[in-house]
């Protein structure tokens, strides 16, 4: 009773809270009683108080092992603010100089420091072990304990040495291990490695009811992210990307569009990273774009959305990263973009790794693919991954799959076939093998077992791949089958699975996954793209004709038809917006744009048109390295064949690039090349033809000029010269 009263007093006095959340009180009591304690608590559940409060109440200094320098700084700052003195908490890591390290050690030795945060790399240094031997230690907290396990999403070899170091420092030091994400497999690894199999285990539910989960097919992804950020202007968000290059690109696109955004990755110097973090915490910046590889140790309660530009490498990583949103219990939207290309890239990364690491990585990645492509309740899948059964009714439509009605199929007969097959094959194969067998895929593995000779081989062709993939996933999710992650993901029948074979019953599964959705969306977007504003289109064509007459130019020199079509779906009302229209570069926008902008603006106002948000999305100057290089080589008067050869592209491809460049408004002087291959009078003839033509088609030009007299290449080159000289 005495501990409890003192606990509540300290919670109130130090942190200003009246009550504990969830298991916090029981966890803290366990530590104060010097028991080994293992805490699995999702992000936002209040993990840090579980070791901070007992550290403040115990004699001696608590050692907190954490892999994130950023998080250490964050927590030390908070503790100093609560405690009113700088010496109450310190960190010891590679960011400190000699005099700072001396100050830390003095405060710890004097007994003024209640919490000392140490990076695992610093912990193993001989001088630090010697120092820690000489002080009174209340307990050791191992934060982010999943880093111990190769099956965790953020494996750190240094974490494997922690137990050994603790034994070196002293005898019977209590340990509290904490993680915000641990599958049953990772949980076993942590307990085994830290030799705490008898620890008191506290495992909270991983359900975060306020988070909305959504997976989208990946198309125009930067545009989608910018659009989302603009629609949620002023809200805090994090965008995760796989590469530093992509981080910089996305951050630049957001800034171009008036969103306060900054990049954050391991390639930036520590000072810049610290400033970026502070800017985000102080709300001088709304959006941080970060690499998934670089953990952001930011405890910001009001992050309103987390977007994954690339699908994460593991479900734990995904859970951890999405968990940064809505920590205050408010809105938290989690959107992940998914494409097969991303998966291929991640698989490629694993090719050079040692065999055991590659096999583990493949299994972990497969879980992510299953999650992304599935149409089952996202929350149910996430919780199942962490060993928690969940009824999807409790999702309350807080994921895309629950919110949108799905197609169901009668799974009784195909499930019976699949389960019987798993049993008859001796539970020695994974789900992909069963799917391939059902579809009749004739591969080396199947023929090596001579399973292609069995009567059931290929018997599921009619149902199709989508049904079998859906079925195998949901057989695992609904506990008919267990996936042996330790053992290449081989499928084992559960009690329910065996009972179903003996006594089948009606069961409905969801059909459909992201690949099918992606096709639907493409059709839908094509359908939408076809819905041009035909009234405005005619007005713009009349305006183009009028300007063409005034300037004595063919209409297509002003703007080509695809550009006008796009203006009629996006309604650009400023020069900046007009530059984003396909085929309109800076030059053309300045030269011909103002009257078009004026007409569109007036039309939008008069007809009260609600413009789509994405049209105002600016992209960085769309001059790829290839285009810039071509322009520079033409300035140096290098033959087109030589440029193509140096760039590893064909002659046809270089002509296409040149057309794109001049269509967007850049002037090119190709006379040095054209004069060599086409006589002057023939040039004049083609030039005069285009000047009087209503259309810019090469086929029409060849028919008019005579394809015996001119080659397609000559007409194409002359059209490029014509558009460059008259239109730009």
Secondary structure, 3 states (H helix, E strand, C coil): CHHHHHHHHHHHHHHCCCCCCCCHHHHHHHHHCCCCEEEECCCCCCHHHHHHHHHHHCCCEEEEECCCHHHHHHHHHHHHHHHCCHHHEEEECCCCCHHHHHHHHHHHHCCCCCEEEECHHHHCCHHHHHHHHCCCEEEEEECCHHHHCCCCCCCCHHHHHHHHHHHHHCCCCCEEEEECCCCHHHHHHHHHHCCCCCCEEEECCCCCCCEEEEEEECCCHHHHHHHHHHHCCCCEEEEEECCHHHHHHHHHHHHHCCCCEEEECCCCCHHHHHHHHHHHHCCCCCEEEEECCCCCCCCCCCEEEEEECCCCCCHHHHHHHHCCCCCCCCCEEEEEEECHHHHHHHHHHHCCCCHHHHHHHHHHHHHHHHHHHCCCCHHHHHHHHCCCCCCHHHHCCCEHHHHCCCEEEECHHHHHHHHHHHHHCCCCCCHHHHHHHHHCCCCHHHHHCCHHHCCCCCCCCCCCHHHHHHHHHHHHHCCCEEEEHHHCCEEEECHHHHHHHHCCCCCEEEECCHHHHHHHHHHHHHHHHCCCCHHHHHHHHHHHHHHHHHHCCCHHHHCCHHHHHHHHHHCCCCHHHHCCCCCCCHHHHHHHHHHHHHHHHHHHHHCCCCCCHHHHCCCCCCCCHHHHHHHHHHHCCCCHHHHHHHHCCCHHHHHHHHHHHHHCCCCCCCHHHHHHHCCHHHHHHHHHHHHHCCCCCHHHHHHHHCCCCCCHHHHHHHHHHHHHHHHC
